[in-house]
Amino acid sequence: MDSLKRGWSFLLQAWQMALADKDLLKPSIYAMVVGFIVGLLGAIPLGLLVFLFADGGLAGQVIMGIGGSLLVFLQFSVTYIFSAMTVYLVYGYLSEGDGQMEKAWEIVRRDWLDILSLAAASTLVNVLKAIIRGNRRNRNPGRDVFSELIDRVWTQATYLVLPAMVIEDINLWDGLKRATYIAKGNLLLIGVGMVGVGTITGIINFVLGFIGILLGLGIAFPVVAAAGESVPLVVIGVMLGAFVASIFFMAASVISSYTATAYHTCLYLWARDVERAGTSEGILAPAPLAAVLAGD
């Protein structure tokens, strides 16, 4: 329960920052829009590959796997590019009182190769996870648990690696070493904090998604029912329902993405300062995180 309270408290603190400086939210919105476009455009050639090579045996599976991995790589690239911008904007806001989009774009141009290397590494982890799980015929609970563990460990690692790469201007390998070193000294805080923020954003995602689906169905069903055999009206009803639901899905995506990135940026900055000082005594966390920990 304390973890949930801390997660909710940090969400409020993070959004106070966002309301004070609207630039902090822009990358999360850009990521949602660009990610949707990339996914939509990527689904077309991927669907074509499935149509052409679905019965192509091992060679066909390899070709479809490569196509799917390329799409995953593009999605990771979009996510990390805009997350890197959020990291720097939050860092700029905390250190200078202003997160500047121009500087955030400069950071992306400076670190684009490192960011893409992180996307490539995440894609490889995704492929490894799929290999461990196996196909539907070979699935078993042990493999599923192990692949899920790999996914969680890597996901948590990237939350610290990206701030390290952006703030310290280091490559992927050095970012992994630095994140690992910091995590070893702050395992309890990272574990508890991760659960709190992740659970709160998960609850918000569920609630907003549920409301969106209900409203979408509430709009679509009456229109479809009244349409009778009119296909255009049926299409309009479905599109209206989907549009209303998508608004709530997009809001949930922005809330989750921004809050998680802001949290891990604050966590990294504090862990870095503690590491440099050699002790946590007297080392204040960034203001949003400090407010959350004040009651502990």
C-alpha positions as CSV (number, residue, x, y, z in Angstrom):
1,M,0.0,0.0,0.0
2,D,2.9,2.4,0.8
3,S,4.3,1.7,-2.6
4,L,1.0,2.6,-4.3
5,K,0.8,5.8,-2.3
6,R,4.3,6.8,-3.3
7,G,3.5,6.0,-6.9
8,W,0.4,8.1,-6.8
9,S,2.2,10.9,-5.1
10,F,5.0,10.9,-7.7
11,L,2.4,11.0,-10.5
12,L,1.0,14.2,-9.0
13,Q,4.4,15.7,-8.6
14,A,5.4,14.8,-12.2
15,W,2.2,16.4,-13.6
16,Q,2.8,19.5,-11.6
17,M,6.1,19.8,-13.6
18,A,4.3,19.1,-16.8
19,L,1.6,21.8,-16.1
20,A,4.4,24.3,-15.3
21,D,6.3,23.5,-18.5
22,K,4.2,22.1,-21.3
23,D,7.2,21.1,-23.3
24,L,7.8,18.1,-21.0
25,L,4.7,16.4,-22.5
26,K,5.3,17.0,-26.1
27,P,7.7,14.1,-26.8
28,S,5.2,11.6,-25.3
29,I,2.5,13.0,-27.6
30,Y,4.8,12.9,-30.6
31,A,5.8,9.3,-29.7
32,M,2.2,8.2,-29.6
33,V,1.4,9.8,-33.0
34,V,4.6,8.7,-34.8
35,G,4.4,5.2,-33.2
36,F,0.8,4.8,-34.5
37,I,1.8,5.9,-38.0
38,V,4.9,3.6,-38.1
39,G,2.8,0.7,-36.8
40,L,0.1,1.3,-39.4
41,L,2.5,1.7,-42.3
42,G,4.6,-1.3,-41.1
43,A,1.6,-3.5,-40.9
44,I,1.1,-3.3,-44.7
45,P,4.4,-4.9,-45.8
46,L,4.3,-7.3,-42.8
47,G,0.8,-8.5,-43.8
48,L,2.1,-8.9,-47.4
49,L,5.0,-11.1,-46.1
50,V,2.6,-13.2,-44.2
51,F,0.4,-13.6,-47.2
52,L,3.3,-14.6,-49.4
53,F,5.3,-16.8,-47.1
54,A,2.8,-18.2,-44.6
55,D,3.2,-21.7,-46.2
56,G,6.9,-21.2,-47.1
57,G,8.3,-23.6,-44.5
58,L,11.4,-22.6,-42.5
59,A,12.6,-20.1,-45.1
60,G,9.2,-18.4,-45.0
61,Q,9.2,-18.2,-41.2
62,V,12.7,-16.7,-41.3
63,I,11.6,-14.0,-43.7
64,M,8.5,-13.2,-41.7
65,G,10.6,-13.1,-38.5
66,I,13.0,-10.7,-40.1
67,G,10.1,-8.5,-41.2
68,G,8.5,-8.6,-37.8
69,S,11.8,-7.8,-36.1
70,L,12.4,-4.8,-38.3
71,L,8.9,-3.4,-37.4
72,V,9.7,-4.0,-33.7
73,F,13.0,-2.2,-34.1
74,L,11.3,0.8,-35.7
75,Q,8.8,0.9,-32.8
76,F,11.6,0.7,-30.2
77,S,13.5,3.5,-32.1
78,V,10.5,5.8,-32.0
79,T,9.9,5.1,-28.3
80,Y,13.5,5.6,-27.3
81,I,14.0,8.7,-29.4
82,F,11.1,10.6,-27.8
83,S,11.8,9.1,-24.4
84,A,15.3,10.5,-24.7
85,M,13.8,13.9,-25.3
86,T,11.6,13.6,-22.3
87,V,14.6,12.6,-20.2
88,Y,16.5,15.7,-21.2
89,L,13.5,18.0,-20.8
90,V,12.9,16.7,-17.3
91,Y,16.7,17.1,-16.5
92,G,16.6,20.6,-17.9
93,Y,13.6,21.5,-15.9
94,L,15.1,20.2,-12.7
95,S,18.5,21.8,-13.2
96,E,17.6,25.0,-15.0
97,G,13.9,25.5,-14.3
98,D,13.1,25.1,-18.1
99,G,13.0,22.2,-20.4
100,Q,13.9,23.5,-23.9
101,M,12.7,21.5,-27.0
102,E,15.6,22.9,-29.1
103,K,18.1,21.4,-26.7
104,A,16.2,18.1,-26.6
105,W,16.3,17.8,-30.4
106,E,20.1,18.6,-30.2
107,I,20.5,15.7,-27.8
108,V,18.7,13.3,-30.1
109,R,20.8,14.4,-33.1
110,R,23.9,13.9,-30.9
111,D,23.0,10.5,-29.5
112,W,20.9,9.1,-32.4
113,L,23.3,6.2,-33.0
114,D,23.4,5.3,-29.3
115,I,19.6,5.4,-29.2
116,L,19.3,3.2,-32.2
117,S,21.8,0.7,-30.7
118,L,19.6,0.5,-27.6
119,A,16.6,-0.1,-29.9
120,A,18.6,-2.9,-31.6
121,A,19.5,-4.5,-28.3
122,S,15.9,-4.4,-27.2
123,T,14.8,-6.0,-30.5
124,L,17.4,-8.8,-29.9
125,V,16.0,-9.3,-26.4
126,N,12.5,-9.5,-27.9
127,V,13.6,-12.1,-30.4
128,L,15.4,-14.1,-27.6
129,K,12.2,-14.0,-25.6
130,A,10.2,-15.3,-28.5
131,I,12.7,-18.1,-29.1
132,I,12.6,-19.1,-25.4
133,R,8.8,-19.2,-25.4
134,G,8.7,-21.3,-28.6
135,N,5.6,-21.7,-30.8
136,R,2.2,-22.4,-29.5
137,R,2.7,-26.2,-29.7
138,N,5.9,-26.1,-27.6
139,R,4.8,-23.5,-25.0
140,N,5.2,-24.5,-21.4
141,P,4.8,-22.5,-18.1
142,G,8.6,-22.7,-17.3
143,R,9.6,-21.1,-20.6
144,D,6.9,-18.4,-20.3
145,V,8.1,-17.4,-16.8
146,F,11.7,-17.3,-17.8
147,S,11.0,-15.2,-21.0
148,E,8.8,-12.9,-18.9
149,L,11.7,-12.5,-16.4
150,I,14.1,-11.6,-19.2
151,D,11.6,-9.0,-20.5
152,R,11.1,-7.4,-17.1
153,V,14.8,-7.2,-16.2
154,W,15.7,-5.7,-19.6
155,T,12.8,-3.2,-19.5
156,Q,13.8,-2.1,-16.0
157,A,17.5,-1.8,-17.2
158,T,16.5,0.4,-20.1
159,Y,14.7,2.8,-17.7
160,L,18.1,3.6,-16.2
161,V,20.3,3.1,-19.3
162,L,18.5,5.8,-21.3
163,P,18.9,8.6,-18.7
164,A,22.6,7.5,-18.3
165,M,23.2,7.7,-22.1
166,V,21.4,11.1,-22.4
167,I,22.6,12.9,-19.3
168,E,26.1,11.6,-19.2
169,D,26.6,11.4,-23.0
170,I,27.8,7.8,-23.0
171,N,27.3,4.8,-25.3
172,L,25.1,1.8,-24.8
173,W,27.8,-0.4,-23.2
174,D,28.9,2.2,-20.8
175,G,25.3,3.0,-20.0
176,L,24.6,-0.6,-19.2
177,K,27.6,-0.8,-16.9
178,R,26.6,2.4,-15.2
179,A,23.0,1.4,-14.7
180,T,24.1,-2.0,-13.3
181,Y,26.5,-0.3,-10.9
182,I,23.8,2.1,-9.7
183,A,21.2,-0.6,-9.4
184,K,23.4,-2.7,-7.2
185,G,23.6,0.1,-4.7
186,N,19.9,1.0,-4.8
187,L,18.1,-2.3,-5.4
188,L,15.5,-1.7,-2.7
189,L,14.5,1.7,-3.8
190,I,14.4,0.8,-7.5
191,G,12.3,-2.3,-6.7
192,V,9.8,-0.6,-4.5
193,G,9.6,2.6,-6.6
194,M,9.2,0.6,-9.8
195,V,6.2,-1.3,-8.5
196,G,4.5,1.9,-7.2
197,V,4.8,3.9,-10.4
198,G,4.2,1.0,-12.7
199,T,1.1,-0.2,-10.8
200,I,-0.4,3.3,-10.6
201,T,0.0,3.9,-14.3
202,G,-1.3,0.4,-15.0
203,I,-4.4,1.2,-13.0
204,I,-4.9,4.5,-14.8
205,N,-4.4,2.7,-18.2
206,F,-7.0,0.1,-17.2
207,V,-9.6,2.7,-16.0
208,L,-9.2,5.0,-19.0
209,G,-9.2,2.0,-21.4
210,F,-12.4,0.6,-19.8
211,I,-14.1,3.9,-19.9
212,G,-13.1,4.4,-23.5
213,I,-14.4,1.0,-24.5
214,L,-17.7,1.6,-22.7
215,L,-18.2,5.0,-24.3
216,G,-17.2,3.7,-27.7
217,L,-19.6,0.8,-27.6
218,G,-22.3,3.1,-26.2
219,I,-21.9,5.3,-29.2
220,A,-21.4,2.6,-31.9
221,F,-24.2,0.2,-30.9
222,P,-27.2,2.7,-31.1
223,V,-25.9,4.0,-34.5
224,V,-25.4,0.5,-35.9
225,A,-28.8,-0.7,-34.5
226,A,-30.5,2.3,-36.1
227,A,-28.6,1.9,-39.4
228,G,-30.4,-1.3,-40.3
229,E,-29.0,-2.5,-43.7
230,S,-27.3,0.9,-44.4
231,V,-23.6,0.0,-44.7
232,P,-22.4,3.6,-44.6
233,L,-24.2,4.3,-41.3
234,V,-22.8,1.1,-39.8
235,V,-19.3,2.2,-40.8
236,I,-19.9,5.7,-39.4
237,G,-21.1,4.2,-36.1
238,V,-18.1,1.9,-35.8
239,M,-15.7,4.7,-36.7
240,L,-17.3,7.1,-34.2
241,G,-17.1,4.5,-31.4
242,A,-13.5,3.7,-32.3
243,F,-12.6,7.4,-32.4
244,V,-14.0,8.1,-28.9
245,A,-12.3,5.0,-27.4
246,S,-9.0,5.9,-29.0
247,I,-9.0,9.3,-27.3
248,F,-9.0,7.5,-23.9
249,F,-6.3,5.0,-25.1
250,M,-4.1,7.9,-26.2
251,A,-4.5,9.8,-23.0
252,A,-3.5,6.6,-21.0
253,S,-0.5,6.2,-23.3
254,V,0.8,9.8,-22.7
255,I,0.2,9.6,-18.9
256,S,2.0,6.3,-18.6
257,S,4.9,7.2,-20.9
258,Y,5.6,10.6,-19.4
259,T,5.2,9.6,-15.8
260,A,7.5,6.5,-16.0
261,T,10.2,8.4,-17.9
262,A,10.1,11.4,-15.4
263,Y,10.3,9.0,-12.5
264,H,13.3,7.1,-13.8
265,T,15.1,10.3,-14.7
266,C,14.6,11.6,-11.2
267,L,15.7,8.2,-9.8
268,Y,18.8,8.2,-11.9
269,L,19.8,11.7,-11.0
270,W,19.5,10.9,-7.3
271,A,21.3,7.6,-7.6
272,R,24.1,9.4,-9.5
273,D,24.5,12.0,-6.8
274,V,24.5,9.3,-4.1
275,E,27.2,7.4,-6.0
276,R,29.4,10.4,-6.3
277,A,29.1,11.3,-2.6
278,G,29.5,7.7,-1.5
279,T,26.6,8.0,0.9
280,S,22.9,8.9,0.7
281,E,23.0,10.9,3.9
282,G,22.5,14.6,3.2
283,I,22.0,13.9,-0.6
284,L,18.6,15.3,-1.6
285,A,16.6,13.6,-4.4
286,P,15.2,15.8,-7.2
287,A,12.2,17.7,-5.9
288,P,9.4,15.5,-7.3
289,L,11.1,12.4,-5.9
290,A,12.1,14.1,-2.6
291,A,8.5,15.1,-2.0
292,V,7.4,11.4,-2.4
293,L,10.1,10.1,0.0
294,A,9.7,12.8,2.6
295,G,7.2,10.7,4.6
296,D,9.5,7.6,4.6
